Amino acid sequence: MKKTKFLSSQRVIILSFSIMILVGTLLLMLPVSSNGKTSFLDALFTATSASCVTGLVVFDTASYFTVFGKTVIMIMIQIGGMGVITTAMILTKLSGKKIGLAGRTLMQDSISAPKLGGILSLTGFIIKTAVFIELLGAAALMYPMVSRYGFLKGVFYSVFHSVSAFCNAGFDVLGNKAPFSSLCIFESDVITNVTIMLLIIIGGIGFVTWDDIKKYKFRFSKYRMQTKAVLVFTLFLVFVPALFFYFFEFSKMPLQNRILASLFQSVTLRTAGFNTVSFERVSESGKLIMIFLMLIGGSSGSTAGGMKVTTFAIVIASVISVFKRKKNGEMFGRRIPDETVKNALSVVSLYIFLFVTGGIIISMIEGLPILTCLFETASAIGTVGLTVGITPFLSAISKIILIVLMFLGRVGGLTLVFAAVSHSNSEIMLPSENIIVG
């Protein structure tokens, strides 16, 4: 009984990610993985970034890592994006072994499924859909990639970037003339921009949303409240920031490039990590909006990170309910349970505390502007991977802070708290007393 309690779902998820990161670290330290000698800390940073589908790097992935190293990174991105537990359970199923109740519960927690029933079929659907979409994305990317880099490199680059985009990782292997330039060379390429954006959005809306769309097609009224919130707020968080970028940040660009850049940056900021423009063009106000979007992230039970779109939606609904003097928050004709609101507020508070504290510490250690450091910590805990260029030059302590933030951002702050704190069913009801707010 004690063993079962110790190996709770949250602890198994944390342990599985930790093991994958350690294995990835050791593989990336091998001479065959890179064109230089990789220290343990730098390999750990890269393995954490790949496993937690972030995209922050200390080396230019294209020039520093060999084909073997890049393949290791791609596999870590794939497993990290789909969830270590989900991948392990699928391999168990393919080997012919039965998955018991404990295994199914782990799968449910790993993909944030609403119920245990039908978890195996749902997981199978997720894996098949993910593979199909990634292959489709790779096929779409082959024309611009092959025409620019040749057949073999073009095919590999297409697969790598399709996996990286779908899993919201943001790793690129293009290199180009300038290191760390991401997809800037494709700034005006419609096929690359649209394909990457679609992959990011599909990977980031969540597996539950996929399931609803599969069952009910485009009958919006039939969807779960979570799916409705994800779709509505995702559209809002794509198009409203895109309008800001269009009118205030990229106004000097040609029209087609301006539209593509505005939409692409708005999409990628919520945990993908690619960029098609240099952030030297972006004002401080623009960077603040970017930080806000990075913290929100994608949907629960998806390949994306961040504190999640649904968390943001719940907080907004709760605030509106207070303004309307209603007892509970409401969305789409449904009441939001108090426990859900508490969880959402806890997640928001935890993320803000960690990203601000991390930014302040890095700013003090490195002597850098606070906004620059906050951009980096928001990118880490939101598992985004975008940078203003300081990550490769940080000290060991600052890199460790980003490693911790990336890990927490992927496994989830509440997962870590629930894993560390023992749960007790017996609650003592203390006397209540009012306190003035506002």
Order of alpha helices (4+ residues) and beta strands (2+ residues): alpha-alpha-alpha-alpha-alpha-alpha-alpha-alpha-alpha-alpha-alpha-alpha-alpha-alpha-alpha-beta-beta-alpha-alpha-alpha-alpha
